[in-house]
Amino acid sequence: MSPRKRYWMMKSEPDAFSIDDLARVGTEPWNGVRNYQARNFMRDGMQVGDGVMFYHSNCKVPGIAGLARVASHAYPDSTQFDPKSHYFDPKATPEAPRWFLVDVAFERKFKQVIALEDIRQHADALGEGFALTARGSRLSVFPVTTAQWKLLLGLEKP
């Protein structure tokens, strides 16, 4: 019996990497995550085939821009070993990597972003611990329950 499918939200600034970029390349390593909790979600929680909501952050209209899926098991993020990379970590070694990533594959782009402003109107239904609407949360990768996934997809405009 296969494990239950899980759902995730992954945030990216569209100036750095957008849903359009993912659509163009098809599949991309989700590199550069330097938060231990987000890393642990990717390394320990994500499975191939899990659903991903692709969220545009730090832009004019932040929100969910489309859907993707986890396309690989976690593996070491090579940027941690590159001294020229913005994501270089001098304490990481190939023998003892600190940072992991998964590949993410494009599914579809929404016709219109599901704006954070609209999502916040459903904060009570999403629950107190939902990382996107929780006060002070800055996680770039976090789990989404099946109920939250369905509620958020229900906000998509046709």
MODELLER restraints for C-alpha pairs under 7 A, 6 or more apart:
rsr = mdl.restraints
at = mdl.atoms
rsr.add(forms.Gaussian(group=physical.xy_distance, feature=features.Distance(at['CA:5:A'], at['CA:50:A']), mean=5.43, stdev=0.5))
rsr.add(forms.Gaussian(group=physical.xy_distance, feature=features.Distance(at['CA:6:A'], at['CA:50:A']), mean=5.09, stdev=0.5))
rsr.add(forms.Gaussian(group=physical.xy_distance, feature=features.Distance(at['CA:6:A'], at['CA:51:A']), mean=6.43, stdev=0.5))
rsr.add(forms.Gaussian(group=physical.xy_distance, feature=features.Distance(at['CA:7:A'], at['CA:50:A']), mean=5.66, stdev=0.5))
rsr.add(forms.Gaussian(group=physical.xy_distance, feature=features.Distance(at['CA:7:A'], at['CA:51:A']), mean=4.68, stdev=0.5))
rsr.add(forms.Gaussian(group=physical.xy_distance, feature=features.Distance(at['CA:7:A'], at['CA:52:A']), mean=5.82, stdev=0.5))
rsr.add(forms.Gaussian(group=physical.xy_distance, feature=features.Distance(at['CA:7:A'], at['CA:143:A']), mean=5.98, stdev=0.5))
rsr.add(forms.Gaussian(group=physical.xy_distance, feature=features.Distance(at['CA:7:A'], at['CA:144:A']), mean=5.14, stdev=0.5))
rsr.add(forms.Gaussian(group=physical.xy_distance, feature=features.Distance(at['CA:7:A'], at['CA:145:A']), mean=6.42, stdev=0.5))
rsr.add(forms.Gaussian(group=physical.xy_distance, feature=features.Distance(at['CA:7:A'], at['CA:146:A']), mean=6.91, stdev=0.5))
rsr.add(forms.Gaussian(group=physical.xy_distance, feature=features.Distance(at['CA:8:A'], at['CA:51:A']), mean=6.22, stdev=0.5))
rsr.add(forms.Gaussian(group=physical.xy_distance, feature=features.Distance(at['CA:8:A'], at['CA:52:A']), mean=4.79, stdev=0.5))
rsr.add(forms.Gaussian(group=physical.xy_distance, feature=features.Distance(at['CA:8:A'], at['CA:53:A']), mean=6.22, stdev=0.5))
rsr.add(forms.Gaussian(group=physical.xy_distance, feature=features.Distance(at['CA:8:A'], at['CA:142:A']), mean=5.65, stdev=0.5))
rsr.add(forms.Gaussian(group=physical.xy_distance, feature=features.Distance(at['CA:8:A'], at['CA:143:A']), mean=4.38, stdev=0.5))
rsr.add(forms.Gaussian(group=physical.xy_distance, feature=features.Distance(at['CA:8:A'], at['CA:144:A']), mean=4.96, stdev=0.5))
rsr.add(forms.Gaussian(group=physical.xy_distance, feature=features.Distance(at['CA:9:A'], at['CA:52:A']), mean=5.51, stdev=0.5))
rsr.add(forms.Gaussian(group=physical.xy_distance, feature=features.Distance(at['CA:9:A'], at['CA:53:A']), mean=4.70, stdev=0.5))
rsr.add(forms.Gaussian(group=physical.xy_distance, feature=features.Distance(at['CA:9:A'], at['CA:54:A']), mean=6.20, stdev=0.5))
rsr.add(forms.Gaussian(group=physical.xy_distance, feature=features.Distance(at['CA:9:A'], at['CA:55:A']), mean=6.79, stdev=0.5))
rsr.add(forms.Gaussian(group=physical.xy_distance, feature=features.Distance(at['CA:9:A'], at['CA:141:A']), mean=5.71, stdev=0.5))
rsr.add(forms.Gaussian(group=physical.xy_distance, feature=features.Distance(at['CA:9:A'], at['CA:142:A']), mean=5.53, stdev=0.5))
rsr.add(forms.Gaussian(group=physical.xy_distance, feature=features.Distance(at['CA:9:A'], at['CA:143:A']), mean=6.29, stdev=0.5))
rsr.add(forms.Gaussian(group=physical.xy_distance, feature=features.Distance(at['CA:9:A'], at['CA:144:A']), mean=6.49, stdev=0.5))
rsr.add(forms.Gaussian(group=physical.xy_distance, feature=features.Distance(at['CA:10:A'], at['CA:52:A']), mean=6.72, stdev=0.5))
rsr.add(forms.Gaussian(group=physical.xy_distance, feature=features.Distance(at['CA:10:A'], at['CA:53:A']), mean=6.27, stdev=0.5))
rsr.add(forms.Gaussian(group=physical.xy_distance, feature=features.Distance(at['CA:10:A'], at['CA:54:A']), mean=5.38, stdev=0.5))
rsr.add(forms.Gaussian(group=physical.xy_distance, feature=features.Distance(at['CA:10:A'], at['CA:55:A']), mean=5.93, stdev=0.5))
rsr.add(forms.Gaussian(group=physical.xy_distance, feature=features.Distance(at['CA:10:A'], at['CA:140:A']), mean=5.64, stdev=0.5))
rsr.add(forms.Gaussian(group=physical.xy_distance, feature=features.Distance(at['CA:10:A'], at['CA:141:A']), mean=4.58, stdev=0.5))
rsr.add(forms.Gaussian(group=physical.xy_distance, feature=features.Distance(at['CA:10:A'], at['CA:142:A']), mean=6.84, stdev=0.5))
rsr.add(forms.Gaussian(group=physical.xy_distance, feature=features.Distance(at['CA:11:A'], at['CA:54:A']), mean=6.18, stdev=0.5))
rsr.add(forms.Gaussian(group=physical.xy_distance, feature=features.Distance(at['CA:11:A'], at['CA:55:A']), mean=4.57, stdev=0.5))
rsr.add(forms.Gaussian(group=physical.xy_distance, feature=features.Distance(at['CA:11:A'], at['CA:56:A']), mean=5.86, stdev=0.5))
rsr.add(forms.Gaussian(group=physical.xy_distance, feature=features.Distance(at['CA:11:A'], at['CA:57:A']), mean=6.16, stdev=0.5))
rsr.add(forms.Gaussian(group=physical.xy_distance, feature=features.Distance(at['CA:11:A'], at['CA:140:A']), mean=4.87, stdev=0.5))
rsr.add(forms.Gaussian(group=physical.xy_distance, feature=features.Distance(at['CA:11:A'], at['CA:141:A']), mean=6.45, stdev=0.5))
rsr.add(forms.Gaussian(group=physical.xy_distance, feature=features.Distance(at['CA:12:A'], at['CA:18:A']), mean=6.77, stdev=0.5))
rsr.add(forms.Gaussian(group=physical.xy_distance, feature=features.Distance(at['CA:12:A'], at['CA:55:A']), mean=6.24, stdev=0.5))
rsr.add(forms.Gaussian(group=physical.xy_distance, feature=features.Distance(at['CA:12:A'], at['CA:56:A']), mean=5.31, stdev=0.5))
rsr.add(forms.Gaussian(group=physical.xy_distance, feature=features.Distance(at['CA:12:A'], at['CA:57:A']), mean=5.76, stdev=0.5))
rsr.add(forms.Gaussian(group=physical.xy_distance, feature=features.Distance(at['CA:13:A'], at['CA:56:A']), mean=5.45, stdev=0.5))
rsr.add(forms.Gaussian(group=physical.xy_distance, feature=features.Distance(at['CA:13:A'], at['CA:57:A']), mean=4.90, stdev=0.5))
rsr.add(forms.Gaussian(group=physical.xy_distance, feature=features.Distance(at['CA:13:A'], at['CA:58:A']), mean=5.78, stdev=0.5))
rsr.add(forms.Gaussian(group=physical.xy_distance, feature=features.Distance(at['CA:13:A'], at['CA:59:A']), mean=6.93, stdev=0.5))
rsr.add(forms.Gaussian(group=physical.xy_distance, feature=features.Distance(at['CA:14:A'], at['CA:56:A']), mean=5.74, stdev=0.5))
rsr.add(forms.Gaussian(group=physical.xy_distance, feature=features.Distance(at['CA:18:A'], at['CA:56:A']), mean=6.99, stdev=0.5))
rsr.add(forms.Gaussian(group=physical.xy_distance, feature=features.Distance(at['CA:19:A'], at['CA:54:A']), mean=6.85, stdev=0.5))
rsr.add(forms.Gaussian(group=physical.xy_distance, feature=features.Distance(at['CA:19:A'], at['CA:65:A']), mean=6.47, stdev=0.5))
rsr.add(forms.Gaussian(group=physical.xy_distance, feature=features.Distance(at['CA:19:A'], at['CA:66:A']), mean=6.64, stdev=0.5))
rsr.add(forms.Gaussian(group=physical.xy_distance, feature=features.Distance(at['CA:19:A'], at['CA:109:A']), mean=6.69, stdev=0.5))
rsr.add(forms.Gaussian(group=physical.xy_distance, feature=features.Distance(at['CA:22:A'], at['CA:28:A']), mean=6.77, stdev=0.5))
rsr.add(forms.Gaussian(group=physical.xy_distance, feature=features.Distance(at['CA:22:A'], at['CA:106:A']), mean=5.77, stdev=0.5))
rsr.add(forms.Gaussian(group=physical.xy_distance, feature=features.Distance(at['CA:23:A'], at['CA:106:A']), mean=5.51, stdev=0.5))
rsr.add(forms.Gaussian(group=physical.xy_distance, feature=features.Distance(at['CA:26:A'], at['CA:105:A']), mean=5.64, stdev=0.5))
rsr.add(forms.Gaussian(group=physical.xy_distance, feature=features.Distance(at['CA:26:A'], at['CA:106:A']), mean=5.38, stdev=0.5))
rsr.add(forms.Gaussian(group=physical.xy_distance, feature=features.Distance(at['CA:27:A'], at['CA:103:A']), mean=6.43, stdev=0.5))
rsr.add(forms.Gaussian(group=physical.xy_distance, feature=features.Distance(at['CA:27:A'], at['CA:104:A']), mean=5.44, stdev=0.5))
rsr.add(forms.Gaussian(group=physical.xy_distance, feature=features.Distance(at['CA:27:A'], at['CA:105:A']), mean=4.16, stdev=0.5))
rsr.add(forms.Gaussian(group=physical.xy_distance, feature=features.Distance(at['CA:27:A'], at['CA:106:A']), mean=6.30, stdev=0.5))
rsr.add(forms.Gaussian(group=physical.xy_distance, feature=features.Distance(at['CA:28:A'], at['CA:103:A']), mean=5.31, stdev=0.5))
rsr.add(forms.Gaussian(group=physical.xy_distance, feature=features.Distance(at['CA:28:A'], at['CA:104:A']), mean=5.41, stdev=0.5))
rsr.add(forms.Gaussian(group=physical.xy_distance, feature=features.Distance(at['CA:28:A'], at['CA:105:A']), mean=6.57, stdev=0.5))
rsr.add(forms.Gaussian(group=physical.xy_distance, feature=features.Distance(at['CA:29:A'], at['CA:101:A']), mean=6.63, stdev=0.5))
rsr.add(forms.Gaussian(group=physical.xy_distance, feature=features.Distance(at['CA:29:A'], at['CA:102:A']), mean=5.82, stdev=0.5))
rsr.add(forms.Gaussian(group=physical.xy_distance, feature=features.Distance(at['CA:29:A'], at['CA:103:A']), mean=4.15, stdev=0.5))
rsr.add(forms.Gaussian(group=physical.xy_distance, feature=features.Distance(at['CA:29:A'], at['CA:104:A']), mean=6.23, stdev=0.5))
rsr.add(forms.Gaussian(group=physical.xy_distance, feature=features.Distance(at['CA:30:A'], at['CA:101:A']), mean=5.60, stdev=0.5))
rsr.add(forms.Gaussian(group=physical.xy_distance, feature=features.Distance(at['CA:30:A'], at['CA:102:A']), mean=5.77, stdev=0.5))
rsr.add(forms.Gaussian(group=physical.xy_distance, feature=features.Distance(at['CA:30:A'], at['CA:103:A']), mean=5.81, stdev=0.5))
rsr.add(forms.Gaussian(group=physical.xy_distance, feature=features.Distance(at['CA:30:A'], at['CA:104:A']), mean=6.56, stdev=0.5))
rsr.add(forms.Gaussian(group=physical.xy_distance, feature=features.Distance(at['CA:31:A'], at['CA:77:A']), mean=5.98, stdev=0.5))
rsr.add(forms.Gaussian(group=physical.xy_distance, feature=features.Distance(at['CA:31:A'], at['CA:101:A']), mean=5.74, stdev=0.5))
rsr.add(forms.Gaussian(group=physical.xy_distance, feature=features.Distance(at['CA:32:A'], at['CA:79:A']), mean=6.98, stdev=0.5))
rsr.add(forms.Gaussian(group=physical.xy_distance, feature=features.Distance(at['CA:32:A'], at['CA:87:A']), mean=5.63, stdev=0.5))
rsr.add(forms.Gaussian(group=physical.xy_distance, feature=features.Distance(at['CA:33:A'], at['CA:39:A']), mean=6.55, stdev=0.5))
rsr.add(forms.Gaussian(group=physical.xy_distance, feature=features.Distance(at['CA:38:A'], at['CA:139:A']), mean=6.42, stdev=0.5))
rsr.add(forms.Gaussian(group=physical.xy_distance, feature=features.Distance(at['CA:38:A'], at['CA:140:A']), mean=6.58, stdev=0.5))
rsr.add(forms.Gaussian(group=physical.xy_distance, feature=features.Distance(at['CA:38:A'], at['CA:141:A']), mean=5.03, stdev=0.5))
rsr.add(forms.Gaussian(group=physical.xy_distance, feature=features.Distance(at['CA:38:A'], at['CA:142:A']), mean=6.41, stdev=0.5))
rsr.add(forms.Gaussian(group=physical.xy_distance, feature=features.Distance(at['CA:39:A'], at['CA:99:A']), mean=6.53, stdev=0.5))
rsr.add(forms.Gaussian(group=physical.xy_distance, feature=features.Distance(at['CA:39:A'], at['CA:100:A']), mean=6.14, stdev=0.5))
rsr.add(forms.Gaussian(group=physical.xy_distance, feature=features.Distance(at['CA:41:A'], at['CA:142:A']), mean=6.68, stdev=0.5))
rsr.add(forms.Gaussian(group=physical.xy_distance, feature=features.Distance(at['CA:42:A'], at['CA:74:A']), mean=6.34, stdev=0.5))
rsr.add(forms.Gaussian(group=physical.xy_distance, feature=features.Distance(at['CA:42:A'], at['CA:101:A']), mean=6.14, stdev=0.5))
rsr.add(forms.Gaussian(group=physical.xy_distance, feature=features.Distance(at['CA:42:A'], at['CA:102:A']), mean=6.45, stdev=0.5))
rsr.add(forms.Gaussian(group=physical.xy_distance, feature=features.Distance(at['CA:43:A'], at['CA:74:A']), mean=5.07, stdev=0.5))
rsr.add(forms.Gaussian(group=physical.xy_distance, feature=features.Distance(at['CA:43:A'], at['CA:100:A']), mean=6.03, stdev=0.5))
rsr.add(forms.Gaussian(group=physical.xy_distance, feature=features.Distance(at['CA:43:A'], at['CA:101:A']), mean=6.85, stdev=0.5))
rsr.add(forms.Gaussian(group=physical.xy_distance, feature=features.Distance(at['CA:47:A'], at['CA:70:A']), mean=6.60, stdev=0.5))
rsr.add(forms.Gaussian(group=physical.xy_distance, feature=features.Distance(at['CA:47:A'], at['CA:73:A']), mean=6.16, stdev=0.5))
rsr.add(forms.Gaussian(group=physical.xy_distance, feature=features.Distance(at['CA:48:A'], at['CA:70:A']), mean=5.01, stdev=0.5))
rsr.add(forms.Gaussian(group=physical.xy_distance, feature=features.Distance(at['CA:48:A'], at['CA:71:A']), mean=5.13, stdev=0.5))
rsr.add(forms.Gaussian(group=physical.xy_distance, feature=features.Distance(at['CA:48:A'], at['CA:72:A']), mean=5.31, stdev=0.5))
rsr.add(forms.Gaussian(group=physical.xy_distance, feature=features.Distance(at['CA:48:A'], at['CA:73:A']), mean=6.08, stdev=0.5))
rsr.add(forms.Gaussian(group=physical.xy_distance, feature=features.Distance(at['CA:49:A'], at['CA:69:A']), mean=5.66, stdev=0.5))
rsr.add(forms.Gaussian(group=physical.xy_distance, feature=features.Distance(at['CA:49:A'], at['CA:70:A']), mean=5.22, stdev=0.5))
rsr.add(forms.Gaussian(group=physical.xy_distance, feature=features.Distance(at['CA:49:A'], at['CA:71:A']), mean=6.24, stdev=0.5))
rsr.add(forms.Gaussian(group=physical.xy_distance, feature=features.Distance(at['CA:50:A'], at['CA:69:A']), mean=5.53, stdev=0.5))
rsr.add(forms.Gaussian(group=physical.xy_distance, feature=features.Distance(at['CA:50:A'], at['CA:70:A']), mean=5.26, stdev=0.5))
rsr.add(forms.Gaussian(group=physical.xy_distance, feature=features.Distance(at['CA:51:A'], at['CA:68:A']), mean=6.24, stdev=0.5))
rsr.add(forms.Gaussian(group=physical.xy_distance, feature=features.Distance(at['CA:51:A'], at['CA:69:A']), mean=4.62, stdev=0.5))
rsr.add(forms.Gaussian(group=physical.xy_distance, feature=features.Distance(at['CA:51:A'], at['CA:70:A']), mean=6.56, stdev=0.5))
rsr.add(forms.Gaussian(group=physical.xy_distance, feature=features.Distance(at['CA:52:A'], at['CA:67:A']), mean=5.66, stdev=0.5))
rsr.add(forms.Gaussian(group=physical.xy_distance, feature=features.Distance(at['CA:52:A'], at['CA:68:A']), mean=4.85, stdev=0.5))
rsr.add(forms.Gaussian(group=physical.xy_distance, feature=features.Distance(at['CA:52:A'], at['CA:69:A']), mean=5.08, stdev=0.5))
rsr.add(forms.Gaussian(group=physical.xy_distance, feature=features.Distance(at['CA:52:A'], at['CA:70:A']), mean=6.89, stdev=0.5))
rsr.add(forms.Gaussian(group=physical.xy_distance, feature=features.Distance(at['CA:53:A'], at['CA:64:A']), mean=6.38, stdev=0.5))
rsr.add(forms.Gaussian(group=physical.xy_distance, feature=features.Distance(at['CA:53:A'], at['CA:66:A']), mean=6.10, stdev=0.5))
rsr.add(forms.Gaussian(group=physical.xy_distance, feature=features.Distance(at['CA:53:A'], at['CA:67:A']), mean=4.80, stdev=0.5))
rsr.add(forms.Gaussian(group=physical.xy_distance, feature=features.Distance(at['CA:53:A'], at['CA:68:A']), mean=6.31, stdev=0.5))
rsr.add(forms.Gaussian(group=physical.xy_distance, feature=features.Distance(at['CA:54:A'], at['CA:64:A']), mean=5.65, stdev=0.5))
rsr.add(forms.Gaussian(group=physical.xy_distance, feature=features.Distance(at['CA:54:A'], at['CA:65:A']), mean=5.75, stdev=0.5))
rsr.add(forms.Gaussian(group=physical.xy_distance, feature=features.Distance(at['CA:54:A'], at['CA:66:A']), mean=5.30, stdev=0.5))
rsr.add(forms.Gaussian(group=physical.xy_distance, feature=features.Distance(at['CA:54:A'], at['CA:67:A']), mean=5.60, stdev=0.5))
rsr.add(forms.Gaussian(group=physical.xy_distance, feature=features.Distance(at['CA:54:A'], at['CA:68:A']), mean=6.61, stdev=0.5))
rsr.add(forms.Gaussian(group=physical.xy_distance, feature=features.Distance(at['CA:55:A'], at['CA:63:A']), mean=5.37, stdev=0.5))
rsr.add(forms.Gaussian(group=physical.xy_distance, feature=features.Distance(at['CA:55:A'], at['CA:64:A']), mean=4.18, stdev=0.5))
rsr.add(forms.Gaussian(group=physical.xy_distance, feature=features.Distance(at['CA:55:A'], at['CA:65:A']), mean=5.66, stdev=0.5))
rsr.add(forms.Gaussian(group=physical.xy_distance, feature=features.Distance(at['CA:56:A'], at['CA:62:A']), mean=5.30, stdev=0.5))
rsr.add(forms.Gaussian(group=physical.xy_distance, feature=features.Distance(at['CA:56:A'], at['CA:63:A']), mean=5.40, stdev=0.5))
rsr.add(forms.Gaussian(group=physical.xy_distance, feature=features.Distance(at['CA:56:A'], at['CA:64:A']), mean=6.17, stdev=0.5))
rsr.add(forms.Gaussian(group=physical.xy_distance, feature=features.Distance(at['CA:56:A'], at['CA:65:A']), mean=6.33, stdev=0.5))
rsr.add(forms.Gaussian(group=physical.xy_distance, feature=features.Distance(at['CA:57:A'], at['CA:63:A']), mean=6.76, stdev=0.5))
rsr.add(forms.Gaussian(group=physical.xy_distance, feature=features.Distance(at['CA:61:A'], at['CA:115:A']), mean=6.26, stdev=0.5))
rsr.add(forms.Gaussian(group=physical.xy_distance, feature=features.Distance(at['CA:62:A'], at['CA:115:A']), mean=5.82, stdev=0.5))
rsr.add(forms.Gaussian(group=physical.xy_distance, feature=features.Distance(at['CA:62:A'], at['CA:116:A']), mean=5.73, stdev=0.5))
rsr.add(forms.Gaussian(group=physical.xy_distance, feature=features.Distance(at['CA:63:A'], at['CA:113:A']), mean=5.71, stdev=0.5))
rsr.add(forms.Gaussian(group=physical.xy_distance, feature=features.Distance(at['CA:63:A'], at['CA:114:A']), mean=5.19, stdev=0.5))
rsr.add(forms.Gaussian(group=physical.xy_distance, feature=features.Distance(at['CA:63:A'], at['CA:115:A']), mean=4.20, stdev=0.5))
rsr.add(forms.Gaussian(group=physical.xy_distance, feature=features.Distance(at['CA:63:A'], at['CA:116:A']), mean=4.80, stdev=0.5))
rsr.add(forms.Gaussian(group=physical.xy_distance, feature=features.Distance(at['CA:64:A'], at['CA:113:A']), mean=5.45, stdev=0.5))
rsr.add(forms.Gaussian(group=physical.xy_distance, feature=features.Distance(at['CA:64:A'], at['CA:114:A']), mean=4.98, stdev=0.5))
rsr.add(forms.Gaussian(group=physical.xy_distance, feature=features.Distance(at['CA:64:A'], at['CA:115:A']), mean=6.58, stdev=0.5))
rsr.add(forms.Gaussian(group=physical.xy_distance, feature=features.Distance(at['CA:65:A'], at['CA:109:A']), mean=6.08, stdev=0.5))
rsr.add(forms.Gaussian(group=physical.xy_distance, feature=features.Distance(at['CA:65:A'], at['CA:110:A']), mean=5.63, stdev=0.5))
rsr.add(forms.Gaussian(group=physical.xy_distance, feature=features.Distance(at['CA:65:A'], at['CA:113:A']), mean=4.67, stdev=0.5))
rsr.add(forms.Gaussian(group=physical.xy_distance, feature=features.Distance(at['CA:65:A'], at['CA:114:A']), mean=6.62, stdev=0.5))
rsr.add(forms.Gaussian(group=physical.xy_distance, feature=features.Distance(at['CA:66:A'], at['CA:108:A']), mean=5.60, stdev=0.5))
rsr.add(forms.Gaussian(group=physical.xy_distance, feature=features.Distance(at['CA:66:A'], at['CA:109:A']), mean=4.14, stdev=0.5))
rsr.add(forms.Gaussian(group=physical.xy_distance, feature=features.Distance(at['CA:66:A'], at['CA:110:A']), mean=4.90, stdev=0.5))
rsr.add(forms.Gaussian(group=physical.xy_distance, feature=features.Distance(at['CA:67:A'], at['CA:106:A']), mean=6.71, stdev=0.5))
rsr.add(forms.Gaussian(group=physical.xy_distance, feature=features.Distance(at['CA:67:A'], at['CA:107:A']), mean=5.29, stdev=0.5))
rsr.add(forms.Gaussian(group=physical.xy_distance, feature=features.Distance(at['CA:67:A'], at['CA:108:A']), mean=5.29, stdev=0.5))
rsr.add(forms.Gaussian(group=physical.xy_distance, feature=features.Distance(at['CA:67:A'], at['CA:109:A']), mean=6.38, stdev=0.5))
rsr.add(forms.Gaussian(group=physical.xy_distance, feature=features.Distance(at['CA:68:A'], at['CA:104:A']), mean=6.45, stdev=0.5))
rsr.add(forms.Gaussian(group=physical.xy_distance, feature=features.Distance(at['CA:68:A'], at['CA:105:A']), mean=5.37, stdev=0.5))
rsr.add(forms.Gaussian(group=physical.xy_distance, feature=features.Distance(at['CA:68:A'], at['CA:106:A']), mean=4.50, stdev=0.5))
rsr.add(forms.Gaussian(group=physical.xy_distance, feature=features.Distance(at['CA:68:A'], at['CA:107:A']), mean=4.56, stdev=0.5))
rsr.add(forms.Gaussian(group=physical.xy_distance, feature=features.Distance(at['CA:68:A'], at['CA:108:A']), mean=6.81, stdev=0.5))
rsr.add(forms.Gaussian(group=physical.xy_distance, feature=features.Distance(at['CA:69:A'], at['CA:104:A']), mean=5.67, stdev=0.5))
rsr.add(forms.Gaussian(group=physical.xy_distance, feature=features.Distance(at['CA:69:A'], at['CA:105:A']), mean=5.27, stdev=0.5))
rsr.add(forms.Gaussian(group=physical.xy_distance, feature=features.Distance(at['CA:69:A'], at['CA:106:A']), mean=6.68, stdev=0.5))
rsr.add(forms.Gaussian(group=physical.xy_distance, feature=features.Distance(at['CA:69:A'], at['CA:107:A']), mean=6.74, stdev=0.5))
rsr.add(forms.Gaussian(group=physical.xy_distance, feature=features.Distance(at['CA:70:A'], at['CA:102:A']), mean=6.80, stdev=0.5))
rsr.add(forms.Gaussian(group=physical.xy_distance, feature=features.Distance(at['CA:70:A'], at['CA:103:A']), mean=6.13, stdev=0.5))
rsr.add(forms.Gaussian(group=physical.xy_distance, feature=features.Distance(at['CA:70:A'], at['CA:104:A']), mean=4.79, stdev=0.5))
rsr.add(forms.Gaussian(group=physical.xy_distance, feature=features.Distance(at['CA:70:A'], at['CA:105:A']), mean=6.35, stdev=0.5))
rsr.add(forms.Gaussian(group=physical.xy_distance, feature=features.Distance(at['CA:71:A'], at['CA:103:A']), mean=5.13, stdev=0.5))
rsr.add(forms.Gaussian(group=physical.xy_distance, feature=features.Distance(at['CA:71:A'], at['CA:104:A']), mean=5.21, stdev=0.5))
rsr.add(forms.Gaussian(group=physical.xy_distance, feature=features.Distance(at['CA:71:A'], at['CA:105:A']), mean=5.72, stdev=0.5))
rsr.add(forms.Gaussian(group=physical.xy_distance, feature=features.Distance(at['CA:72:A'], at['CA:102:A']), mean=5.54, stdev=0.5))
rsr.add(forms.Gaussian(group=physical.xy_distance, feature=features.Distance(at['CA:72:A'], at['CA:103:A']), mean=5.17, stdev=0.5))
rsr.add(forms.Gaussian(group=physical.xy_distance, feature=features.Distance(at['CA:73:A'], at['CA:102:A']), mean=5.92, stdev=0.5))
rsr.add(forms.Gaussian(group=physical.xy_distance, feature=features.Distance(at['CA:74:A'], at['CA:100:A']), mean=6.03, stdev=0.5))
rsr.add(forms.Gaussian(group=physical.xy_distance, feature=features.Distance(at['CA:74:A'], at['CA:101:A']), mean=5.26, stdev=0.5))
rsr.add(forms.Gaussian(group=physical.xy_distance, feature=features.Distance(at['CA:74:A'], at['CA:102:A']), mean=4.69, stdev=0.5))
rsr.add(forms.Gaussian(group=physical.xy_distance, feature=features.Distance(at['CA:75:A'], at['CA:100:A']), mean=5.26, stdev=0.5))
rsr.add(forms.Gaussian(group=physical.xy_distance, feature=features.Distance(at['CA:75:A'], at['CA:101:A']), mean=5.65, stdev=0.5))
rsr.add(forms.Gaussian(group=physical.xy_distance, feature=features.Distance(at['CA:75:A'], at['CA:102:A']), mean=6.53, stdev=0.5))
rsr.add(forms.Gaussian(group=physical.xy_distance, feature=features.Distance(at['CA:76:A'], at['CA:97:A']), mean=6.20, stdev=0.5))
rsr.add(forms.Gaussian(group=physical.xy_distance, feature=features.Distance(at['CA:76:A'], at['CA:99:A']), mean=5.86, stdev=0.5))
rsr.add(forms.Gaussian(group=physical.xy_distance, feature=features.Distance(at['CA:76:A'], at['CA:100:A']), mean=4.25, stdev=0.5))
rsr.add(forms.Gaussian(group=physical.xy_distance, feature=features.Distance(at['CA:76:A'], at['CA:101:A']), mean=6.23, stdev=0.5))
rsr.add(forms.Gaussian(group=physical.xy_distance, feature=features.Distance(at['CA:77:A'], at['CA:99:A']), mean=5.61, stdev=0.5))
rsr.add(forms.Gaussian(group=physical.xy_distance, feature=features.Distance(at['CA:77:A'], at['CA:100:A']), mean=4.85, stdev=0.5))
rsr.add(forms.Gaussian(group=physical.xy_distance, feature=features.Distance(at['CA:77:A'], at['CA:101:A']), mean=5.54, stdev=0.5))
rsr.add(forms.Gaussian(group=physical.xy_distance, feature=features.Distance(at['CA:79:A'], at['CA:85:A']), mean=5.94, stdev=0.5))
rsr.add(forms.Gaussian(group=physical.xy_distance, feature=features.Distance(at['CA:79:A'], at['CA:87:A']), mean=5.65, stdev=0.5))
rsr.add(forms.Gaussian(group=physical.xy_distance, feature=features.Distance(at['CA:79:A'], at['CA:88:A']), mean=5.78, stdev=0.5))
rsr.add(forms.Gaussian(group=physical.xy_distance, feature=features.Distance(at['CA:80:A'], at['CA:87:A']), mean=5.57, stdev=0.5))
rsr.add(forms.Gaussian(group=physical.xy_distance, feature=features.Distance(at['CA:80:A'], at['CA:88:A']), mean=4.15, stdev=0.5))
rsr.add(forms.Gaussian(group=physical.xy_distance, feature=features.Distance(at['CA:80:A'], at['CA:89:A']), mean=4.86, stdev=0.5))
rsr.add(forms.Gaussian(group=physical.xy_distance, feature=features.Distance(at['CA:80:A'], at['CA:92:A']), mean=6.50, stdev=0.5))
rsr.add(forms.Gaussian(group=physical.xy_distance, feature=features.Distance(at['CA:80:A'], at['CA:99:A']), mean=6.87, stdev=0.5))
rsr.add(forms.Gaussian(group=physical.xy_distance, feature=features.Distance(at['CA:81:A'], at['CA:88:A']), mean=5.73, stdev=0.5))
rsr.add(forms.Gaussian(group=physical.xy_distance, feature=features.Distance(at['CA:81:A'], at['CA:89:A']), mean=6.49, stdev=0.5))
rsr.add(forms.Gaussian(group=physical.xy_distance, feature=features.Distance(at['CA:81:A'], at['CA:92:A']), mean=6.63, stdev=0.5))
rsr.add(forms.Gaussian(group=physical.xy_distance, feature=features.Distance(at['CA:81:A'], at['CA:93:A']), mean=6.60, stdev=0.5))
rsr.add(forms.Gaussian(group=physical.xy_distance, feature=features.Distance(at['CA:82:A'], at['CA:88:A']), mean=5.45, stdev=0.5))
rsr.add(forms.Gaussian(group=physical.xy_distance, feature=features.Distance(at['CA:92:A'], at['CA:98:A']), mean=5.51, stdev=0.5))
rsr.add(forms.Gaussian(group=physical.xy_distance, feature=features.Distance(at['CA:112:A'], at['CA:157:A']), mean=6.64, stdev=0.5))
rsr.add(forms.Gaussian(group=physical.xy_distance, feature=features.Distance(at['CA:114:A'], at['CA:155:A']), mean=6.61, stdev=0.5))
rsr.add(forms.Gaussian(group=physical.xy_distance, feature=features.Distance(at['CA:114:A'], at['CA:156:A']), mean=5.99, stdev=0.5))
rsr.add(forms.Gaussian(group=physical.xy_distance, feature=features.Distance(at['CA:120:A'], at['CA:133:A']), mean=6.42, stdev=0.5))
rsr.add(forms.Gaussian(group=physical.xy_distance, feature=features.Distance(at['CA:123:A'], at['CA:133:A']), mean=6.42, stdev=0.5))
rsr.add(forms.Gaussian(group=physical.xy_distance, feature=features.Distance(at['CA:126:A'], at['CA:148:A']), mean=5.65, stdev=0.5))
rsr.add(forms.Gaussian(group=physical.xy_distance, feature=features.Distance(at['CA:128:A'], at['CA:134:A']), mean=6.66, stdev=0.5))
rsr.add(forms.Gaussian(group=physical.xy_distance, feature=features.Distance(at['CA:131:A'], at['CA:137:A']), mean=5.80, stdev=0.5))
rsr.add(forms.Gaussian(group=physical.xy_distance, feature=features.Distance(at['CA:131:A'], at['CA:142:A']), mean=6.96, stdev=0.5))
